[in-house]
Amino acid sequence: MSIDSAYDLVRRHEPRERLSASGRIYDDLRQRILSLELPPGTNLLRTELAAKYEVSQTPLRDALQRLQQDGLVQIFPQSRTMVTKIDIPLIHEASFLRKALETEVVRHLARDASDEVVAKARSVLEMQEAIAQDPSQLRLFHELDEYFHRVLFEGSGRGNLHRLIRSRSGHLDRVRRLQVHSPAKIRSILEGHVAILAGIEAGEEAAAMAAMRLHLFKRPDWVEEFRVAHAEYFA
């Protein structure tokens, strides 16, 4: 699986609304914020953004309003737009939401998953494995990670719930990017996907749910080390 194939897979299946100018801007800015290329506290200048994306103010404004709904930026009318600081209570809320919904999704798939869904999820996993050892492709690895979970939601007929999680997980995802993605960490992520898919394919609900819970597990105090190390990023 080539890197170009991986990019094509993710982009080809973007929701239709993200094919618009505002959707493309939203998606790119969101990824730049989540990857911490635009760290918490960054001021976003609309004139510079409009020039970068070669658009008028209207689609840019629409994209920024969507990011504000996600809690990733704060818009100060007639003044500035700032990338929000990371909010710890919202991290725990998003983590709870993910565990509750994703374990139910894999339970449903283990009971009644089509071969097509399993094959699609496996192809995403194979692409992740193909780029796992290339540090320069970490952003794509994360995008494929998100896409793997989206495939499961859509395969269970619950794509709207994945969009809900996505809109609520910005603070959680930013802290996850602060983690050191050592080869062991990357391997752990991949092994989690392998176990989840194995449970689904075998039709074993309990195994699929247990694999998902382990995959999403975080200690109650897991955020604290990152808050101490990067105090300037947190509210």
N, C-alpha and C positions, 0 to 999 in steps of 0.2 A: 504494500500500500504506500503510495507516494504522498508527500506533504501536500502537493497540489490536489490530489484526490480527496484528502481529508478536508481541506478548505472548501472544495467544491461540494462535498457532502453536507457540511454544515450550512453553507450559504444557500444551496439549492432548496433546502427545506425550511427556510425562514418563513415565519408567518407573513401573509400577503401585505399587511399594513406596514411591515418593516421594509418593503420595497419602495416606499415613498421617500421623498427627500427627508422629511422629518423623521421617518423611521430609521433611515440609514444613519442620520446624525445621532439619534437617540442611542442606537446600538453601539456605534463607535465610541461615543462619549461614555456610555455605561461601562464598556469594557476597559476604557482608559482609567476610569475611576476605580473599578474593581481591581484592576491590576496595580493600582497605586502609582501609575504613571502620572495621574493627577491626584496627589495626596490630599487628605482632609485639610481644609483650611485654604485651599487654592482658590484664588479669585479667577473667575472665568470672564473674559472680556468679550462682549458680544460682537464687536467690530472685528476682532481677530478671528473669532470662530466663524463668522459669516464669510470672511475672506478665505479661511482654510478650507471650508466645505463648499465654497463657491455658490452660496445660496443667499436669498434675501432674508430679511429679519423674520418673516412669517414662519417658515418651516423651522428655523432655529428656535424661535419662541415656543413653538409647539413641542419640540424635543426637550427643551429645558423644563417645560411644565410637566411633562411625563416623568422626567428625572426627579422633579420636586415631589410628585406623587409617590415615587419610590423611596423618598427620604434621602436621596443621594446629593441633592443640591438644595440650597435655600436662596430664593429669589427676593431681593430687596428692590421694590419698585423704584424706577427712576434712579437707581444707584448701581448695584452690582449683583452678581450671582456668585455664590461661594459653594464649594464642595463641603458638605457637612462633615462634622466630626463624627467619629464612630460612637454609637449609643449602645452601651452594654445591655440594658433591659431589652432592646430590640433584637439583639443577638440571641438571647435566650428564648424570646418569643418565636423567632424564625426557626430556631433549632427544634423547638417543641412542635411547631406546625409541620416541619419536614418529616419528623419521625412519625407523627400521627398519620399523615397522608401517604407517605411512601411505603410504609409497611402494609397498609391496606391495599395499595396498588399492586404490590407484588403478590399479596395473597390472592387477589382477583386473577392475576395473570397465571399463577400456578394452578389455579382451578380451571382456567379456560383461556390459554394463550395460543394464538395461531402460529404456525411455522414461520409465517412472514415476519411477525414481530420479533421472534427469537432470532431469526437470521439477520434482521436489521440491527438489533442490539449487538449481535456478535460482530458484525462488520464495523461498528463503531469501536468496540473493544479492540479489534485487530488493528485499527488505525491508531488508537492510543498506544498500543504496544509498539507499533512501528516507530513512533517518535519519542518514546519514553526516555531514551538515553540521550536526547539532544536538548541541552538546557536552553538553546535559543528558541525552541518551540514550546516553551512552557505555557504561553498564552493559548496556543492552539490546543495543547493538552487539556487545559482547563475548559476551553470551549467544547471540546469533545466530551469531557466529563459531564458538563451540563446537558449536552445533547443526548448522551446515553440515558440519563434520567428522563429527559423529555420523551424519548422513544417509548419508555415504559408507560408513562402517563397516557400518551396518545394511543398506545396499543391497547390500553384498558378502556379507551373511550372517555378519558378524563383530562384531555389536554388543557382545558380551562383551569384546572386545579394546578397544573404546572406553571401556568402563567401567573396564578395567584402567588405561589411560592416564590417565583422569580422576582415578583414585585416587592416581596417582603424580606428578601434575603440579602439585600445589598450590604448591610452592616456586618452580617455573618460572613459573607463572601470576602469582604475586605480583610477581616482578621485571618481568614484561612490563607490569604495570600501572604500574610506576614510569616507564616510557618516556613521553616526551611524545608524545601522539597528535595531532600536527599534521595539517593537511589532507593533506600529502604522505604521512604515515605511513598514514592511513586509506585514501588512494587506493592505496597499495602493497598493503595487505591485500586490498582489493577486486580489484585487478588480478591478484593471486595466485590468488584464487578463480576469476576468469574464465578464466585460463590452464589451471588444473587441469580445470575443467569442459569447456573446449574440447578438451583432449587426450582426455578420457574419451569425449565425444560423437563425436569423429572416429575413435575406435577406435585411437588411436596410443599404445601403451603407453610408449614411450620419452619422448614429449612430455609425457604425464601425469605420469610419474615425475620428469622433470626440473623440471617446474613445481612439483611438491610439494617437491622438495629445495630449490629456490630460495625457495619460500614459507616454509620452516622454517629457512632458513640463519641461523646466528649465528656471529660470529667467536669463536675460542676464548677471547678475553679480554673478551667483551662484558659480562659481569657486573661487571667490576671498577669501571667508572665509577659504577655504582649502589651498590656496596659502599662506595666512598669517600664518595659524596654522602649516603648514608643508613646510616652505620655502625651506628646504634642498632637497625636492623632485622635485622641479620645476626648469626648465631651466631659 
